[in-house]
Each structure stands twice: as structure tokens, then as C-alpha cells.
Amino acid sequence: MKATKNFLGFDIGASSGKAVVGRFDGEKLFQEELHRFDNTPVSVRGGLYWKVLSLFSEIKRGLAAYSKKYDAELSGVGIDTWGVDFGLLDERGNLLGNPYHYRDSKNTGMAEKVERIIGGYEIYRTTGMKADDIRTISQMYALKELSCPQLKVARRFLMMPCLLSYFLGGDMVQEHSIITPTCLYDINKNKPAEEFFSKLGIPSGMMGSVVKPGTCIGKIDSDIAHETGLQDVPLMAPAMHDSASAVIAVPADKKTDWAFISSGTWCVVGVESPEPVISQEGYRMNIVNSATAEGKYMFIGNITGLWLIQECKRLWESTGEGIEYAELLKLAEQSPRFHAFIDVDDKKFAGFTDMPKSIMDYCSETGQKIPRDRGTLTRVILESIAMKERQVMDNIQHLTGRKHRILHIEGGGIKNRLLCQFTSSAAGIPVITGPAEGTVLGNIIMQMVADGAIGSVDEGRAVVRKSVALDEYEPEDGDLWQEAYERYKKITERKEIRHKP
């Protein structure tokens, strides 16, 4: 048996982060969570910001926790985060202020302005992505519109995981999977979309060099090493975009035609593709391309996921009527099926809002029965998420001509067994769930590739299959779900038409 190698993965999402040790003995990968921390934005004088220095402090705590618990050499450290957000650096490499949150109000309406200047399909054709308000391109243009002094003096920007790795002592580089969703990177030429910078009046040369996932980008700085009790630890660039890392850990057999869902606050629904899939139809359907590893891409639809339930729960707790998730799901299971449907991506549900009221208003506006109790509200959300997942899968199948035989679901959403069953029934195909911590496992797999402990992503997926317990779901009540799906499409299409100018 090979000597065990230890890797430390930091997975930071839009609401929390964690440090996980992956111990690889040559056959199986054993994981242990060492440290968990919150990642909540802060509002200051109308602006919404990330607490980036707090995140950096939590990363150092994770490193110190490893040093305290393990007497073993650490073979690598890697960071992945959510996409689209960034920090601006001056000519000396110093951070110019707190990075903005993608939900900051200054970004509202920016995508429309960007598309008027460049052209919506031109952005899609060049970058594989659509320029919605949260995209990096829209955020950059918002800063330009505001004559932001930081943007005027900035010499470089770094995406969030690249920024945090740079703070640890890594090279000032971008990583391919986190830079492609920015709408500022030409995936056809594999270089920055320089003409976009020029047309938008954004300083050119800010992106810097781009490295592939599975690259060593330096070592932990000596001061941080001394502070945390670690020495000579390599800093790895995994697939730094959390969605890309999640796809890497899908325990799929390459002989089967599979689709995946990374399920959580957001749901990423898609397939892996050897190259980008670009068409006018894909643009209209909002199915986009984002890099993973080994030169491959995700062809995906991003939809709102368990955010809606999280917001309902937050509101109920704020009024002193808190309820646990387990009880909510029990109530939902006992509630009537197909009471009403919502489009989970409707703008009504996008912000921090009175979510139960917004859902009731949507149902009223579409002439449906209004869900008034918590169980029915929760079931309406879960069934609607499953229906939207089915719709995106149907669109992807149409655009690629590939029929999915198996649907893999991973991420924290797999703990919601009711949603997993609804998804299988709505899609009409078997579902395999696991791992729950797919993102950080994908992070660790790419560190293992960089280290030479394994040779490829496929080898990593085989390791995941050996190492993680998986659950299976079979579709139920196919005719009833198909009938309900047709009703869902009519309701959501009618709402969409009603909102068009």
C-alpha cells in the first residue's frame, strides 16, 4: 500500500465555508472536516461587501487546526469559492478596498447596458456565458459607470479564490475555471476578451495570466507558515470555481451518458462536454458553458435552488416562529401534491425579500390556489425546483442530442431526500445521489492530480466511487408527473409572456 498523502481543501460558498482534510491511501479517499465558518456579507452605507479579510483569517485558522491535529506532512492546499466576485489590486499588489457582493444594488440593470454596447449574442458566442447582472463583466461596468476611483488605479483584478490564494503566498494568477464565467474571457482563443475591455472603457491588462486546474502556484508564505505551524506546503490551483470542482467529483462511469445537478442554494444542472456548445438556440434558452478541468466544459443551466426555502425559514425565524428543516420537510411530505407551481428564477424571488408573500403573490397573479401554510409552501417550492430542473435537462438534451440515462446529484441538497425523489420523478430517470461534499472532494482530486498522486479526473472519480456511500432513487407516478409538468410549463410561460413589454 502506498503511503498516505494528506491534502487540505477550503470550500467557500456564498453563505459558509469549511476546511476539509482528504487522506488518500492509494485506493480510497477519507475526508474529515476540520473547521467551518460563516460567510455573510455586510451592508455599509448602501453597499454590500464581502468580509474578505475575515475569510482569510478563517483560512489561517483551518491551517492551524491541521497543524495542531496532524503530525503528518501536508501535500497541498487548495481553495475554491463561488464565482463572479473579485478584488482589485494596485501596482504594488495591495488590495484596493473590500470586494463587492454580487447582489449589490449598483449591479442592477448593468447587463442590459453591457449587451447594448457589445451585443448579447456576441458575448455568448465569445465567452460561452450570458451577461446577467451578477456577472463580473456587469460588476466591472457598474464600477466604471460610478467612476469608481479604485477601478481607475487598479492594475490587476483577482477572482475571489485566486485573491485568497495570493494572500497565502501564491502567484498572482487567475485559474481557468473561475475566469471563464466572468464574460471577460474568450473561450475560443483561450485569452482575455480584450475587445470587451476596450468597448466598455475598462482598463486592459487587468486579468493577468491564467493557469489550468491542477497547477502548483507557489508555497504558503513563510510568515503564515510560522503563524500556523506549517512549513513548505505547496499551494495548488484546483478547479477554483466551486461548480467546476463539484463536477470533477461526480462519481460517474465514463461509459454511461450522464447528467448532473450540483444541488444547494443554487442548482447547477448540466452535462460535461469535451468542448463548448454554442448556438443561437442555446443563447435563447440561457444554457451556458463554463470550464471544468482537462480542457472540458460544463454545458449548464443555473437555477435558483434551496435559496427560496432558506429565505422562508429566515423570515419565520425573524418573527419568532422558527422551524427546523426536518419538520418543514415532514409537513411538505404530508401536503397535497401539485397545489401550485412557480418559476423559481422569477425576478420576484431574486433578492432578500418576504419570500412566503412573494410566492403567494406569484400564485395569485397566475390564477392558482394560494399556498398559505408552511408545509404547502415548502412543497410548492420543492416541486417547482424539480420541474425547472427537468425543463433545463430537456433543453440541454435537445441542444446536444444526447439522451441522459443517469442523473447524478451531489452537494448539500442531497440531504433533502424529498427533493431528490421529486427530481427523479419529474425527470423520469434514475437518480444517484452523493457525495454531499462533492465540491471539496473535486478540489482535493485536482490537488492529487497536481501532486501526481493520481493521473486524471477519471481516476479521481473512480476513487470517489470506492470512498463514498451513494443512494439511488427511481421515478414514481410517471403519468401524474408528466401531466403536472405540462401544467407547470403553461403556468410559467403565461407568467413570462405577461411580463414582457
C-alpha positions in Angstrom: 0.0 0.0 0.0 1.2 3.5 -0.8 2.0 5.9 1.9 -1.0 8.1 2.9 -0.9 11.6 1.5 -2.9 14.5 3.1 -4.5 17.4 1.3 -6.4 20.3 2.7 -9.3 21.8 0.7 -11.0 25.0 1.5 -14.5 25.2 0.0 -16.1 28.6 0.5 -19.7 29.2 -0.7 -21.9 32.2 -0.7 -23.1 31.6 2.9 -20.4 29.5 4.6 -17.0 27.9 4.3 -15.1 24.8 5.5 -11.7 23.3 5.7 -11.6 19.5 4.9 -8.7 17.1 5.1 -8.5 14.5 2.4 -6.3 11.5 3.3 -5.5 9.3 0.3 -4.1 5.9 0.9 -3.6 5.0 -2.8 -7.1 3.5 -3.1 -9.6 5.4 -1.0 -10.0 9.0 0.0 -11.0 9.6 3.6 -12.3 13.1 4.4 -12.6 14.9 7.7 -14.0 18.4 8.3 -11.6 20.4 10.5 -13.1 23.9 10.5 -16.3 25.5 9.5 -17.2 29.2 9.4 -19.8 31.7 8.2 -19.5 33.8 5.1 -22.1 36.5 5.4 -21.9 39.9 3.6 -22.0 43.2 5.4 -24.0 46.3 4.3 -22.3 49.7 4.7 -23.9 52.9 3.6 -25.9 51.2 0.9 -23.1 49.0 -0.4 -23.0 45.2 0.1 -19.5 43.8 0.6 -17.7 40.5 1.3 -15.6 40.3 4.5 -12.5 39.1 2.6 -10.0 39.6 5.5 -12.3 37.7 7.8 -12.3 34.8 5.3 -8.5 35.0 5.1 -8.4 34.7 8.9 -10.7 31.7 8.8 -8.4 30.0 6.3 -5.4 30.6 8.6 -7.5 29.0 11.4 -8.1 26.0 9.2 -4.3 25.7 8.6 -3.6 26.0 12.3 -6.2 23.3 13.1 -4.5 20.9 10.7 -1.1 21.6 12.3 -2.5 21.0 15.8 -4.2 17.8 14.9 -1.9 16.1 12.4 1.7 15.3 12.7 1.8 14.4 9.0 3.2 16.3 6.1 0.6 18.3 4.2 0.9 17.6 0.4 -1.2 20.5 -0.8 -3.7 23.3 0.0 -6.3 24.5 -2.4 -9.2 26.9 -2.4 -12.4 27.0 -4.3 -15.2 29.6 -4.0 -18.4 30.8 -5.6 -17.9 32.6 -8.9 -18.2 36.1 -10.4 -16.8 38.2 -7.5 -13.3 39.8 -7.4 -10.9 42.1 -5.7 -8.9 45.0 -7.3 -5.2 45.3 -6.7 -2.9 48.3 -7.2 0.5 48.3 -8.9 2.2 47.0 -5.7 -0.3 44.1 -5.4 -2.2 45.7 -2.5 -6.0 45.2 -2.2 -8.0 48.3 -3.0 -10.9 48.0 -0.6 -13.5 45.3 0.2 -14.8 43.3 -2.7 -18.4 43.9 -3.5 -21.1 41.2 -3.2 -22.8 40.1 -6.5 -26.2 41.1 -5.0 -25.0 44.8 -4.5 -27.7 47.2 -5.9 -25.2 49.0 -8.1 -25.2 46.0 -10.5 -28.9 46.2 -11.2 -29.6 46.8 -14.9 -25.9 46.7 -15.8 -26.2 43.5 -18.0 -28.7 45.3 -20.3 -26.2 48.2 -20.7 -23.3 45.9 -21.4 -25.3 44.0 -24.0 -26.3 47.2 -25.7 -22.6 48.1 -26.1 -21.3 44.7 -27.1 -24.3 42.6 -28.2 -25.8 39.8 -26.1 -25.1 37.0 -28.6 -21.6 38.4 -29.2 -20.8 38.0 -25.5 -22.3 34.4 -25.6 -20.5 33.4 -28.8 -17.2 34.7 -27.5 -17.3 33.6 -23.8 -19.9 30.9 -23.7 -21.8 32.9 -21.0 -24.6 35.4 -20.7 -24.1 38.8 -19.2 -26.6 38.8 -16.4 -26.4 41.5 -13.6 -24.2 39.4 -11.3 -21.5 38.6 -13.8 -18.1 40.0 -13.4 -18.4 42.0 -16.7 -21.5 43.7 -15.3 -20.0 44.4 -12.0 -16.9 45.9 -13.7 -19.1 48.1 -15.8 -21.0 49.2 -12.8 -17.8 50.5 -11.2 -16.9 52.3 -14.4 -20.3 53.9 -14.6 -19.8 55.1 -11.0 -16.4 56.5 -11.8 -15.0 54.3 -9.0 -11.5 55.6 -8.1 -10.4 52.1 -7.2 -11.0 51.0 -10.8 -9.1 53.9 -12.1 -5.9 53.0 -10.2 -6.3 49.2 -10.3 -3.6 47.3 -12.3 -5.0 43.8 -11.7 -8.1 42.0 -10.6 -8.2 38.6 -9.0 -11.2 36.4 -8.6 -12.0 35.5 -5.0 -10.3 32.1 -4.7 -7.2 33.5 -6.6 -7.2 36.5 -4.3 -7.2 34.3 -1.2 -4.5 32.1 -2.6 -2.4 35.1 -3.4 -2.9 36.3 0.3 -1.4 32.9 1.4 1.7 33.4 -0.7 0.6 32.1 -4.1 1.4 33.6 -7.5 -0.8 36.5 -8.8 -2.6 34.3 -11.3 -6.2 33.5 -12.4 -7.4 29.9 -12.7 -9.2 28.8 -15.9 -12.5 27.5 -14.4 -13.1 30.6 -12.2 -12.2 33.1 -15.0 -14.5 31.6 -17.7 -17.8 32.6 -16.0 -16.7 36.3 -15.9 -17.8 37.0 -19.5 -14.4 38.6 -20.0 -12.5 35.5 -21.3 -12.6 34.3 -24.9 -13.0 30.6 -24.7 -12.4 30.2 -28.4 -9.0 31.8 -28.4 -8.2 31.0 -24.7 -7.2 34.5 -23.8 -8.8 37.6 -22.3 -11.6 39.1 -24.4 -9.6 42.3 -24.8 -12.1 44.0 -27.2 -14.7 43.8 -24.4 -12.5 45.7 -22.0 -11.9 48.3 -24.7 -15.6 48.7 -25.6 -16.6 49.1 -22.0 -13.9 51.5 -21.1 -12.3 49.1 -18.5 -8.5 49.2 -18.2 -7.0 46.5 -20.2 -4.3 44.1 -19.0 -6.1 43.6 -15.7 -6.8 39.9 -16.0 -3.2 38.7 -16.0 -2.1 35.2 -16.7 -4.4 32.2 -16.5 -3.4 28.7 -15.3 -5.1 25.3 -15.7 -6.6 23.4 -12.8 -4.1 21.0 -11.3 -1.2 23.6 -11.3 1.1 24.3 -8.3 1.0 28.1 -7.9 3.6 28.5 -5.1 4.0 27.8 -1.4 2.5 29.2 1.8 4.3 32.4 2.8 6.9 31.9 5.5 5.2 34.3 7.9 1.9 32.4 7.6 3.7 29.1 7.8 5.3 30.2 11.1 2.0 31.5 12.4 0.1 28.3 11.6 2.8 25.8 12.4 3.2 24.5 8.8 6.3 24.6 6.6 6.9 24.3 2.8 3.3 23.5 2.0 2.5 23.7 -1.8 -0.4 25.9 -2.9 -2.4 24.2 -5.6 -4.9 25.6 -8.0 -7.8 23.1 -8.1 -10.8 23.9 -10.2 -11.3 27.1 -8.2 -14.9 27.6 -9.3 -17.0 25.6 -6.8 -19.4 24.4 -9.6 -16.4 23.1 -11.6 -15.0 21.3 -8.6 -18.4 19.7 -7.9 -18.5 18.3 -11.5 -15.0 16.8 -11.1 -16.2 14.7 -8.1 -19.3 13.3 -9.8 -18.8 9.5 -9.3 -19.9 8.8 -12.9 -18.8 5.9 -15.1 -17.4 7.3 -18.3 -19.2 4.5 -20.2 -22.7 5.9 -19.3 -24.3 9.1 -20.7 -25.0 11.1 -17.5 -26.2 14.4 -16.5 -25.5 16.1 -13.1 -27.1 18.5 -10.6 -25.0 20.3 -8.0 -27.7 21.0 -5.5 -27.7 23.7 -2.9 -28.6 27.4 -2.5 -28.2 27.4 -6.3 -28.7 24.4 -8.5 -26.4 23.8 -11.4 -27.9 21.4 -14.0 -25.9 20.2 -16.9 -23.6 17.8 -18.7 -19.9 17.5 -19.2 -18.8 18.3 -22.8 -15.4 18.0 -24.5 -15.8 21.5 -26.0 -18.2 24.5 -25.7 -21.7 24.2 -27.2 -22.6 27.5 -28.9 -25.8 28.3 -30.8 -28.4 30.9 -31.0 -30.9 28.4 -29.5 -28.7 27.8 -26.5 -28.4 31.5 -26.0 -32.2 32.0 -26.0 -32.6 29.1 -23.6 -29.9 30.5 -21.3 -27.8 27.4 -21.3 -24.1 28.4 -20.8 -20.6 27.0 -21.0 -18.1 27.1 -18.1 -14.7 25.4 -17.9 -14.0 22.4 -15.6 -10.7 20.6 -15.9 -8.6 18.7 -18.5 -9.9 21.1 -21.2 -13.5 20.1 -20.7 -16.6 22.3 -20.1 -19.9 22.2 -18.3 -22.9 22.9 -20.5 -25.2 24.1 -17.8 -28.3 26.0 -16.7 -28.0 27.8 -13.3 -31.3 27.9 -11.5 -32.4 29.1 -8.1 -32.4 26.2 -5.6 -32.9 25.9 -1.9 -32.4 29.7 -1.5 -36.2 30.0 -1.5 -36.7 27.7 1.5 -33.7 29.3 3.2 -35.4 32.8 2.8 -38.7 31.5 4.0 -37.1 30.0 7.1 -35.1 33.2 7.7 -38.3 35.3 7.7 -40.1 32.8 10.0 -37.2 32.9 12.4 -37.2 36.8 12.4 -40.8 36.8 13.6 -40.1 34.3 16.4 -41.7 31.4 14.5 -38.7 29.4 13.7 -38.9 25.8 12.5 -36.3 23.1 11.8 -35.7 21.8 8.2 -36.7 18.3 9.2 -40.1 19.5 10.4 -40.6 21.6 7.3 -39.9 18.5 5.1 -42.3 16.4 7.2 -45.0 18.9 6.7 -44.3 19.2 3.0 -44.5 15.4 2.6 -48.0 15.4 4.2 -49.2 18.4 2.0 -51.2 18.0 -1.2 -49.1 17.4 -4.4 -49.1 19.8 -7.3 -51.0 22.5 -5.3 -49.4 25.3 -7.4 -46.2 26.0 -9.4 -43.7 28.9 -9.5 -40.8 29.8 -11.8 -38.0 29.7 -9.2 -36.0 32.1 -11.4 -38.6 34.8 -11.5 -37.1 38.2 -10.5 -39.7 38.4 -7.7 -37.7 35.8 -5.8 -34.2 37.2 -6.5 -33.4 39.4 -3.5 -33.7 39.4 0.2 -37.5 39.6 0.4 -40.6 38.4 2.2 -40.3 35.1 0.4 -43.6 33.5 1.6 -45.6 36.6 0.5 -43.7 36.7 -2.9 -44.7 33.1 -3.6 -48.3 33.7 -2.6 -48.4 36.8 -4.8 -47.0 34.8 -7.8 -49.7 32.1 -7.4 -52.4 34.8 -7.2 -51.1 36.6 -10.3 -51.1 33.3 -12.2 -54.7 32.3 -11.1 -53.5 29.4 -8.9 -54.6 28.3 -5.5 -52.6 30.2 -2.9 -50.4 28.1 -0.6 -50.9 29.6 2.9 -49.4 27.1 5.3 -45.7 26.2 5.7 -45.9 22.6 4.5 -47.7 23.5 1.3 -45.4 26.5 0.6 -42.4 24.2 1.0 -43.9 21.5 -1.2 -44.7 24.1 -3.9 -41.0 25.3 -3.8 -39.6 21.7 -4.0 -41.9 20.5 -6.8 -41.2 23.7 -8.7 -37.4 23.3 -8.3 -37.7 19.7 -9.7 -39.8 20.9 -12.6 -37.3 23.6 -13.5 -34.5 21.0 -13.3 -36.4 18.8 -15.7 -37.0 21.7 -18.1 -33.3 22.6 -18.2 -32.4 19.0 -18.7 -34.8 18.7 -21.6 -33.3 21.8 -23.2 -29.8 20.5 -22.8 -30.8 17.2 -24.3 -32.4 19.0 -27.2 -29.3 21.1 -27.8 -26.7 18.3 -27.5 -28.7 15.4 -29.0 -27.6 13.3 -26.1 -30.1 11.3 -24.0 -29.4 11.1 -20.3 -29.5 7.6 -18.8 -28.5 8.5 -15.3 -28.8 11.7 -13.3 -26.1 12.3 -10.6 -27.0 14.7 -7.8 -24.4 15.9 -5.3 -23.9 18.7 -2.8 -25.7 19.7 0.4 -29.1 19.4 -1.4 -28.9 15.6 -1.4 -29.8 15.7 2.3 -33.3 16.8 1.2 -34.5 13.4 0.2 -37.9 14.7 -0.8 -36.4 17.0 -3.4 -34.2 14.1 -4.7 -37.3 11.9 -5.2 -39.2 14.7 -6.8 -36.3 15.3 -9.2 -36.2 11.7 -10.2 -39.9 11.6 -10.8 -40.0 14.8 -12.7 -37.1 13.9 -14.9 -38.3 10.3 -15.3 -34.8 8.8 -14.9 -32.9 7.1 -12.1 -31.0 9.4 -9.7 -27.8 8.6 -7.9 -27.0 10.9 -5.0 -23.6 11.6 -3.4 -21.2 12.8 -2.4 -22.7 15.5 -0.2 -19.4 17.3 -0.1 -18.7 16.9 -3.8 -17.2 20.4 -4.2 -14.4 20.0 -1.7 -13.7 16.4 -3.0 -13.3 17.8 -6.5 -11.0 20.4 -5.1 -8.9 17.7 -3.4 -8.9 15.5 -6.5 -7.3 18.2 -8.6 -4.7 18.7 -5.8 -4.0 15.0 -6.1 -3.6 15.4 -9.9 -1.2 18.3 -9.3 0.8 16.3 -6.8 1.0 13.2 -9.1 -0.9 11.0 -6.6 -3.4 10.2 -9.4 -3.2 10.7 -13.1 -6.6 12.1 -14.2 -10.1 13.2 -13.3 -11.4 9.8 -14.3 -9.1 8.2 -11.8 -10.4 10.6 -9.2 -14.0 9.7 -9.9 -13.1 6.0 -9.5 -11.6 6.9 -6.1 -14.9 8.7 -5.2 -16.9 5.6 -6.1 -14.8 3.5 -3.8 -14.8 6.0 -1.0 -18.4 7.5 -0.7 -21.7 5.9 0.1 -24.3 6.6 -2.7 -28.1 6.5 -2.6 -30.4 5.7 -5.5 -33.9 6.9 -6.4 -36.3 5.6 -9.0 -39.0 7.6 -10.8 -42.5 7.3 -9.3 -46.0 8.1 -10.7 -44.7 8.9 -14.2 -48.0 9.8 -15.8 -49.0 12.1 -12.9 -45.7 13.9 -13.0 -45.8 14.3 -16.8 -49.3 15.8 -16.6 -48.2 18.1 -13.9 -45.1 19.1 -15.9 -47.3 20.2 -18.8 -49.3 22.3 -16.4 -46.1 23.8 -14.9 -44.9 24.9 -18.4 -48.2 26.5 -19.2 -48.3 28.5 -15.9 -44.7 29.7 -16.1 -44.8 30.5 -19.8 -48.0 32.5 -19.3 -46.4 34.5 -16.4 -43.3 35.1 -18.7 -45.5 36.4 -21.5 -47.5 38.6 -19.1 -44.2 40.3 -18.0 -42.8 41.0 -21.5 -43.0 44.7 -22.5 
